[in-house]
Amino acid sequence: MSHFPVRCGEIEDIEPELELLSADPKLKRQHDTWTASRERFNVDLKQPGSDAQSDKWQKLYYRGLSPDGAPAAAETHRTRLRLQPFKARR
């Protein structure tokens, strides 16, 4: 069994809200761009010798790029956690 450390009660303080994607036009455009990119990639994945087939998976996020090729926001783009090492118990 694995555990994810979250402060006790912290998640219970979150008040989630549902909102239509169309309420945020910029986010809607980004989503539409991502959806089209994903669909193209999946089609290309079936084409022998395609870039998609050699890549095996879309790496835009990993490379720090948005689906439109623009750099992703540095404060939200994370591909690795830099965690502190465990301290030895004495």
Backbone as JSON Lines, residues from 0, in Angstrom:
{"i":0,"aa":"M","n":[0.85,-1.18,0.0],"ca":[0.0,0.0,0.0],"c":[0.89,1.24,0.0]}
{"i":1,"aa":"S","n":[0.53,2.21,-0.81],"ca":[1.3,3.46,-0.82],"c":[0.46,4.57,-0.19]}
{"i":2,"aa":"H","n":[1.13,5.55,0.32],"ca":[0.46,6.68,0.98],"c":[0.96,7.98,0.38]}
{"i":3,"aa":"F","n":[0.09,8.96,0.35],"ca":[0.48,10.28,-0.11],"c":[0.3,11.23,1.07]}
{"i":4,"aa":"P","n":[1.38,11.83,1.54],"ca":[1.27,12.68,2.74],"c":[0.56,14.0,2.46]}
{"i":5,"aa":"V","n":[-0.6,14.15,3.06],"ca":[-1.37,15.39,2.99],"c":[-1.73,15.75,4.42]}
{"i":6,"aa":"R","n":[-1.6,17.01,4.76],"ca":[-1.93,17.41,6.12],"c":[-3.37,17.01,6.45]}
{"i":7,"aa":"C","n":[-3.54,16.45,7.61],"ca":[-4.84,15.98,8.06],"c":[-5.86,17.14,8.0]}
{"i":8,"aa":"G","n":[-6.98,16.9,7.36],"ca":[-8.04,17.88,7.26],"c":[-7.88,18.89,6.12]}
{"i":9,"aa":"E","n":[-6.7,18.95,5.52],"ca":[-6.46,19.94,4.47],"c":[-7.39,19.77,3.27]}
{"i":10,"aa":"I","n":[-7.55,18.55,2.82],"ca":[-8.39,18.31,1.64],"c":[-9.87,18.56,1.95]}
{"i":11,"aa":"E","n":[-10.24,18.44,3.21],"ca":[-11.63,18.68,3.59],"c":[-11.98,20.17,3.57]}
{"i":12,"aa":"D","n":[-10.97,21.03,3.57],"ca":[-11.2,22.47,3.53],"c":[-11.43,23.0,2.12]}
{"i":13,"aa":"I","n":[-11.15,22.17,1.12],"ca":[-11.32,22.6,-0.26],"c":[-12.8,22.63,-0.61]}
{"i":14,"aa":"E","n":[-13.24,23.71,-1.23],"ca":[-14.62,23.84,-1.67],"c":[-14.64,23.82,-3.2]}
{"i":15,"aa":"P","n":[-14.8,22.64,-3.79],"ca":[-14.75,22.54,-5.25],"c":[-15.95,23.21,-5.91]}
{"i":16,"aa":"E","n":[-15.73,23.73,-7.1],"ca":[-16.79,24.35,-7.88],"c":[-16.74,23.8,-9.3]}
{"i":17,"aa":"L","n":[-17.9,23.65,-9.91],"ca":[-17.99,23.28,-11.32],"c":[-18.26,24.53,-12.12]}
{"i":18,"aa":"E","n":[-17.57,24.65,-13.24],"ca":[-17.77,25.8,-14.12],"c":[-17.63,25.31,-15.55]}
{"i":19,"aa":"L","n":[-18.42,25.86,-16.45],"ca":[-18.32,25.48,-17.84],"c":[-16.99,25.95,-18.41]}
{"i":20,"aa":"L","n":[-16.38,25.11,-19.21],"ca":[-15.13,25.46,-19.85],"c":[-15.29,26.72,-20.7]}
{"i":21,"aa":"S","n":[-16.43,26.88,-21.3],"ca":[-16.69,28.05,-22.15],"c":[-16.72,29.35,-21.36]}
{"i":22,"aa":"A","n":[-16.79,29.27,-20.04],"ca":[-16.78,30.48,-19.21],"c":[-15.41,31.16,-19.22]}
{"i":23,"aa":"D","n":[-14.38,30.41,-19.61],"ca":[-13.03,30.96,-19.69],"c":[-12.54,30.75,-21.13]}
{"i":24,"aa":"P","n":[-12.75,31.75,-22.01],"ca":[-12.43,31.59,-23.43],"c":[-10.98,31.19,-23.7]}
{"i":25,"aa":"K","n":[-10.05,31.74,-22.94],"ca":[-8.64,31.39,-23.14],"c":[-8.4,29.91,-22.82]}
{"i":26,"aa":"L","n":[-8.93,29.47,-21.7],"ca":[-8.78,28.07,-21.32],"c":[-9.48,27.15,-22.32]}
{"i":27,"aa":"K","n":[-10.63,27.58,-22.83],"ca":[-11.36,26.8,-23.84],"c":[-10.52,26.65,-25.1]}
{"i":28,"aa":"R","n":[-9.88,27.74,-25.55],"ca":[-9.01,27.67,-26.74],"c":[-7.84,26.72,-26.49]}
{"i":29,"aa":"Q","n":[-7.25,26.81,-25.31],"ca":[-6.13,25.92,-24.98],"c":[-6.59,24.46,-24.99]}
{"i":30,"aa":"H","n":[-7.74,24.2,-24.46],"ca":[-8.28,22.84,-24.44],"c":[-8.56,22.34,-25.85]}
{"i":31,"aa":"D","n":[-9.16,23.2,-26.67],"ca":[-9.44,22.82,-28.07],"c":[-8.15,22.54,-28.83]}
{"i":32,"aa":"T","n":[-7.13,23.35,-28.59],"ca":[-5.83,23.14,-29.23],"c":[-5.24,21.81,-28.79]}
{"i":33,"aa":"W","n":[-5.29,21.54,-27.49],"ca":[-4.77,20.27,-26.97],"c":[-5.54,19.09,-27.56]}
{"i":34,"aa":"T","n":[-6.87,19.18,-27.6],"ca":[-7.7,18.1,-28.13],"c":[-7.34,17.8,-29.59]}
{"i":35,"aa":"A","n":[-7.2,18.85,-30.41],"ca":[-6.85,18.67,-31.81],"c":[-5.46,18.05,-31.94]}
{"i":36,"aa":"S","n":[-4.53,18.51,-31.12],"ca":[-3.16,17.99,-31.14],"c":[-3.14,16.51,-30.76]}
{"i":37,"aa":"R","n":[-3.92,16.17,-29.75],"ca":[-3.98,14.78,-29.29],"c":[-4.6,13.88,-30.36]}
{"i":38,"aa":"E","n":[-5.66,14.36,-30.99],"ca":[-6.3,13.57,-32.06],"c":[-5.35,13.35,-33.23]}
{"i":39,"aa":"R","n":[-4.62,14.42,-33.62],"ca":[-3.63,14.29,-34.71],"c":[-2.55,13.28,-34.34]}
{"i":40,"aa":"F","n":[-2.06,13.38,-33.11],"ca":[-1.0,12.48,-32.66],"c":[-1.48,11.03,-32.72]}
{"i":41,"aa":"N","n":[-2.7,10.77,-32.25],"ca":[-3.22,9.41,-32.25],"c":[-3.4,8.86,-33.66]}
{"i":42,"aa":"V","n":[-3.79,9.7,-34.6],"ca":[-3.9,9.28,-36.0],"c":[-2.51,8.98,-36.54]}
{"i":43,"aa":"D","n":[-1.56,9.91,-36.29],"ca":[-0.19,9.74,-36.79],"c":[0.5,8.53,-36.16]}
{"i":44,"aa":"L","n":[0.12,8.2,-34.95],"ca":[0.71,7.06,-34.25],"c":[0.52,5.76,-35.02]}
{"i":45,"aa":"K","n":[-0.52,5.68,-35.82],"ca":[-0.82,4.48,-36.59],"c":[-0.11,4.45,-37.95]}
{"i":46,"aa":"Q","n":[0.59,5.55,-38.28],"ca":[1.27,5.66,-39.57],"c":[2.72,5.18,-39.44]}
{"i":47,"aa":"P","n":[3.08,4.09,-40.12],"ca":[4.46,3.59,-40.04],"c":[5.46,4.68,-40.44]}
{"i":48,"aa":"G","n":[6.5,4.81,-39.63],"ca":[7.56,5.77,-39.92],"c":[7.26,7.2,-39.52]}
{"i":49,"aa":"S","n":[6.1,7.46,-38.92],"ca":[5.75,8.83,-38.54],"c":[6.56,9.29,-37.32]}
{"i":50,"aa":"D","n":[6.65,10.61,-37.16],"ca":[7.31,11.15,-35.97],"c":[6.62,10.66,-34.71]}
{"i":51,"aa":"A","n":[5.3,10.6,-34.75],"ca":[4.54,10.15,-33.58],"c":[4.92,8.72,-33.21]}
{"i":52,"aa":"Q","n":[5.09,7.88,-34.22],"ca":[5.44,6.49,-33.95],"c":[6.85,6.39,-33.35]}
{"i":53,"aa":"S","n":[7.77,7.2,-33.81],"ca":[9.12,7.15,-33.23],"c":[9.15,7.79,-31.84]}
{"i":54,"aa":"D","n":[8.31,8.81,-31.6],"ca":[8.24,9.43,-30.28],"c":[7.55,8.54,-29.26]}
{"i":55,"aa":"K","n":[6.55,7.78,-29.68],"ca":[5.75,6.86,-28.86],"c":[4.75,7.56,-27.93]}
{"i":56,"aa":"W","n":[5.03,8.77,-27.49],"ca":[4.09,9.52,-26.65],"c":[4.34,11.01,-26.85]}
{"i":57,"aa":"Q","n":[3.29,11.78,-26.61],"ca":[3.43,13.23,-26.77],"c":[4.28,13.76,-25.62]}
{"i":58,"aa":"K","n":[5.23,14.59,-25.97],"ca":[6.18,15.05,-24.97],"c":[6.14,16.56,-24.76]}
{"i":59,"aa":"L","n":[5.1,17.21,-25.23],"ca":[5.05,18.66,-25.11],"c":[5.15,19.1,-23.65]}
{"i":60,"aa":"Y","n":[4.33,18.52,-22.78],"ca":[4.34,18.91,-21.38],"c":[5.71,18.64,-20.76]}
{"i":61,"aa":"Y","n":[6.24,17.47,-21.06],"ca":[7.56,17.09,-20.54],"c":[8.63,18.1,-20.97]}
{"i":62,"aa":"R","n":[8.49,18.61,-22.18],"ca":[9.45,19.58,-22.7],"c":[9.14,21.01,-22.26]}
{"i":63,"aa":"G","n":[8.08,21.18,-21.48],"ca":[7.73,22.51,-20.99],"c":[6.99,23.36,-21.98]}
{"i":64,"aa":"L","n":[6.25,22.7,-22.91],"ca":[5.52,23.44,-23.94],"c":[4.03,23.19,-23.83]}
{"i":65,"aa":"S","n":[3.26,24.21,-24.18],"ca":[1.81,24.08,-24.3],"c":[1.52,23.44,-25.66]}
{"i":66,"aa":"P","n":[0.29,22.94,-25.88],"ca":[-0.03,22.33,-27.17],"c":[0.18,23.25,-28.37]}
{"i":67,"aa":"D","n":[0.13,24.57,-28.15],"ca":[0.36,25.5,-29.26],"c":[1.85,25.79,-29.46]}
{"i":68,"aa":"G","n":[2.71,25.15,-28.66],"ca":[4.15,25.32,-28.8],"c":[4.74,26.41,-27.93]}
{"i":69,"aa":"A","n":[3.89,27.18,-27.27],"ca":[4.36,28.25,-26.38],"c":[4.89,27.64,-25.09]}
{"i":70,"aa":"P","n":[5.85,28.31,-24.44],"ca":[6.35,27.79,-23.17],"c":[5.23,27.72,-22.12]}
{"i":71,"aa":"A","n":[5.22,26.65,-21.37],"ca":[4.23,26.48,-20.3],"c":[4.6,27.4,-19.13]}
{"i":72,"aa":"A","n":[3.62,27.73,-18.32],"ca":[3.85,28.6,-17.17],"c":[4.82,27.92,-16.2]}
{"i":73,"aa":"A","n":[5.91,28.59,-15.88],"ca":[6.96,28.01,-15.04],"c":[6.44,27.62,-13.66]}
{"i":74,"aa":"E","n":[5.49,28.39,-13.12],"ca":[5.01,28.09,-11.77],"c":[4.1,26.86,-11.71]}
{"i":75,"aa":"T","n":[3.58,26.42,-12.84],"ca":[2.7,25.25,-12.83],"c":[3.3,24.05,-13.55]}
{"i":76,"aa":"H","n":[4.34,24.26,-14.34],"ca":[4.94,23.16,-15.09],"c":[5.97,22.45,-14.23]}
{"i":77,"aa":"R","n":[5.7,21.19,-13.92],"ca":[6.63,20.4,-13.11],"c":[6.76,19.02,-13.72]}
{"i":78,"aa":"T","n":[7.97,18.59,-13.96],"ca":[8.19,17.21,-14.43],"c":[8.92,16.39,-13.38]}
{"i":79,"aa":"R","n":[9.36,17.07,-12.34],"ca":[10.1,16.35,-11.31],"c":[9.92,17.06,-9.98]}
{"i":80,"aa":"L","n":[9.79,16.27,-8.94],"ca":[9.77,16.82,-7.58],"c":[11.17,16.72,-7.02]}
{"i":81,"aa":"R","n":[11.59,17.73,-6.33],"ca":[12.91,17.71,-5.69],"c":[12.7,17.61,-4.19]}
{"i":82,"aa":"L","n":[12.53,16.39,-3.75],"ca":[12.2,16.12,-2.36],"c":[13.44,16.01,-1.49]}
{"i":83,"aa":"Q","n":[13.26,16.34,-0.23],"ca":[14.34,16.2,0.73],"c":[14.55,14.71,1.02]}
{"i":84,"aa":"P","n":[15.79,14.31,1.27],"ca":[16.03,12.9,1.61],"c":[15.48,12.58,3.0]}
{"i":85,"aa":"F","n":[15.2,11.31,3.23],"ca":[14.76,10.88,4.55],"c":[15.89,11.07,5.55]}
{"i":86,"aa":"K","n":[15.54,11.48,6.75],"ca":[16.53,11.61,7.83],"c":[16.55,10.29,8.59]}
{"i":87,"aa":"A","n":[17.72,9.89,8.99],"ca":[17.85,8.65,9.74],"c":[17.31,8.86,11.16]}
{"i":88,"aa":"R","n":[16.55,7.89,11.63],"ca":[16.08,7.93,13.01],"c":[17.22,7.55,13.93]}
{"i":89,"aa":"R","n":[17.24,8.17,15.05],"ca":[18.31,7.86,16.02],"c":[17.73,7.15,17.21]}
